[in-house]
Amino acid sequence: MDLVKDRRTVARRIALSVSSEIERHEALREDLNPVAYHRYLVGRRHLARLTLPNLRRARKEMKAALSASPDFAPALSSMARTYSKEWLLTARGDIELLQTAETLAKQATETRPDFADGYREFGVAKLLQGAFDESAEAMEVAESLAPHYADVIADYADTLVHCSLPAMALRKIERAIELNPLGPDTYFWTAAGANYALGEFEASLDYIGQMADPSLADRLSAASWAMLDRQDKARVFVRRFREGNPDFDVDKWLSAVPSKEQWHKDLYREGLKKAGF
């Protein structure tokens, strides 16, 4: 009986998530250029898996969508996302990527003031530039416009992690996962980061283990294992991360990664240094 109940619960959550997405996409299709909408959907598929090649494929599709429909807010906000995620993946602290993301997201909100994704991407871009209050305000607007939109709630949770409010962040990201149990890796990555900040290192590793591509969180895995005094495990992730990022510098990276409270940054630095970075 418990298994049947669990299956029904998961099915209900998936149905709610799908119906919410259908409503959202139907609203977008009103008076829309079909070429722009098609290219947008192709681009969104590329965004489902966070790799640099996929981000660039998605950006190409969004540019094509905007060529067909220059004020198409979903393409503007999605293109903004490609730049903010590139900033995260490359770990070089390139401020121009974030400035481009902010400009595109702002354009999306000006084009469609009722479109949650525009405020969401504006909030992400502001967060990564260290503008915590502006980010939180944008995320609050986004959530008010789409209170059952799991992706918005997940990014709001990520903002709260960086605002050094991990307990609040964890409650929000668990809500996003409840709404969308088949969500992208970023959901579990955010949950892992919240748990790390709470000192729950095993829980952090458990969430990373649920990612389709856990290598995205190799730095966090290394830090978590190190804080559990498992340097042998930690060094595996250090080696793997350095293979793709040989010039990675902990202090330079942490100076670019936004954390509102110093204790939060110090905790991450401690784990990374203990791991061998």
N, C-alpha and C positions, 0 to 999 in steps of 0.2 A: 504493500500500500504506500509506503514511504517513497518508493521509486516512482510509482505512478504519480503521486503528488508532486514530486520534484520535477518530473517531466512536464506536468501541466503548468507548473510555475514558470519553468524556463520557456515553454511554448507561449504562455501569456506575455512574458516580457519581450520575447522576440516579436510577437504580433503587435504589441504597443510600439516597439521601436520601428517596425516596418511601416505601420500605419502613419506614424509621425513623419517618416521620411517621404511617404507617398504624398501626404498633404503638402509638405514643404516643396517638393518638386512640381506638384501640380500648380501651386501658386506661382512658381518661377516660370512656368510655361505660358502664362497669359501674355498675349501679344508679343511673343518672343520669336526671334529669327531662328528657324529650325537648324540652320548650319551652326550657329553659335551654340545652341543648346547641345547638339551632338558632340561638337569638339570639347565642350565643357565636360560632358559625361565621360568621354574618353580620358581627358586629363585627370578627372577625379579618380578613375581606376588606377592610374599611375601613382596617385598620392596615397593609396592604401598601403603601400610597402615603402618604408623610408630608406631609400638608398639615393646616392647622388645621381646616378643615371636616371632613376625614376623621377626624381624631382625635376630634372632638366627636360625629360619627356613631357611631364605634366605642364611645365612652363611653356613649352612649344605649343601644346594644345590650347592653353589659355590665351596665348597671344593670337592664335588663329581665331578663337572665339571672339576676341575683342576686335579683330580686324573686320569681322562680320557684324558685330554689334558693340560699338565702342563704350557704351554705358552699361554693359551687362554686369551688374554688381556681383553675382556669384563668381564670374571669371576673374574680376578684379580682386576679390577677397582670396580666392584660391591661388592666384598668382602671388599675392602677398605671402601666403603660407609657404610657397616654394622657397622664397628668400629667407624667411625666418628659420625654416628647417635646415636650409643649407648652412646658415650661420651655426646652428647647433652641431651638425654633422662634421663640418670642416674643422671646428674647434680652433679657429685662427683669430677670433675676435674682430672680424671685418665689419666695422660700423656701417659701411655703405650698404651692405646687405639689409641691415635692419632699417636704415633710413628709407630704402626703396620699399620694403614691406610696409612701413608706416604710411608712406605716401599713397600706395595702392589701396590700403585698407581705408584710409581717410576718404579717398575718392569713392570707394564703395558705399560708405555711410552717407556721403553727400548725394550720391545717385539714388540710393534706396534707404531713407532714414528708418524704415521699419524692418530692415534686414539684419538679423542677429549676427550672421557670419562676419559682416563688416566690422562691427564693434568687437567681436571676438578676436579677429586678426589684428585690429588696432591695439587691443589689450595685450596680445602676445608680443607685438613689436615693441610696445612701450615697456613691458616687463623686462625684455632682454636688454633694454637700454638702461635699466635700473630705475625707471619711473614707476615705482610701486603703486602709489596712490592713483595715478592716472590709469594704470593697468586695471586695478581693482574696480574702479568706477566704470570703465568700459565693459568689463566682464559682468558687472551687475546689470548694466543696461541690456547686454546680450541675453543674459538668463531671464530677465523680465520679459523680453520679447519672445523667447522660446523656452518656457520653463521645463519642457519635457525633452529637450534636444540634448541628447547624451554628450555629443561632441563639445558643445558649449560648456556644459557642466564640468566635463573633464578638463578643459583648458582653464576654467575658473579654478579648479582644484590645483592645477599646476601653478597658477599665479599665487595661490595661498601658500603652497610649499615655499616658493621663493620669497614670500613675505614673512617667512619664518613662523608660520602658523600651521604646523604639520597635522595637529589633531583635527582642526577644521577641514584641512585639505583632504585628510583620509576619509572623513565622513562624506565629503562631496564626491570624491572619486569612487567610493563604494556605491554611491547612488547612480553614478554614470554607468558603472559595470552592471548594476541591477537593471537599468533601463536597456542596456545594450550588451548582453553577455558575450556577443561575438565581436566586441569592439576591437579597434586596432591596438598595436603594441604600445602606443603612447599612453593608453589607459593604465596598463600594468607598470610601465616605466614610472609614471607619476605616483602610483601607489607605492612602488618600491622606494622612491625618493622620500615620500612622506614617512614611511616606516624607518628609513635610515635616520632621518632627523629626530625621530622619537626614540632612537636607540634600539629599535627592534630589528636587528640585523638579519636574523633568520627569516623573519617575515618579509624583509626586503628581498632576500634571495628567492623566497617562494614566489613572489610576484614576478621577478625576472624570469623564473623558470616557466611561467605561463606565456611568455612572449613567443611569437612565431620566430622572431630573429633576436635572440637574447644577446647577440654580439653588440647590438646598439648600446647596451648598458654595461659594457665591459669595465669601464672605469668604476661604476657603482658596485659591480660584482666584486672587483678587486678590493675596493675599500671595505665592503661588508665582510668578506672573508678575513681581511686583515684585522678588523675590529673584533672578530671572533677568535683571534690568535691562530688563524690557519694560513700562515704565510705561504705554505706550499701551494694551497689552492689559489691564493691571491696572485702569486707570480705567474700562474698559467694565464690569467686574464691580462696581466700587465704585458706579457710577451705578445699575446695575440693583438692587443690594442696597438702596441708599438710597431707591429709589422705594417699596419696601414697608416700609422701616424708617427713616423720616426722622430719628428721634431717636436713632439708634444712636450710642453713645459708646464708643470703643475701650477706654479705661482702665476705665470702669465695667464693661464686658463682661468684660475680662480679670481684673478683681478677683473676678468671680463664677465664671469658668471654672476648674475645678480642674486644676492642674499641680503635681506634687509638687516638681519641681526648678525653681529660678529661671531657669536657662539656657533651659529649655523655653518658659517664658512670655515671656522676653525675645526669643527667636527669632520667636515668633508676633507679638509687638508690633512688632518690626523690620519684618517683612513687611507688616503691616497699615498701619503709618505710611508706609512707602515707597510703598505703593499709593495713598495719599491719604485714608485714613480719618482 
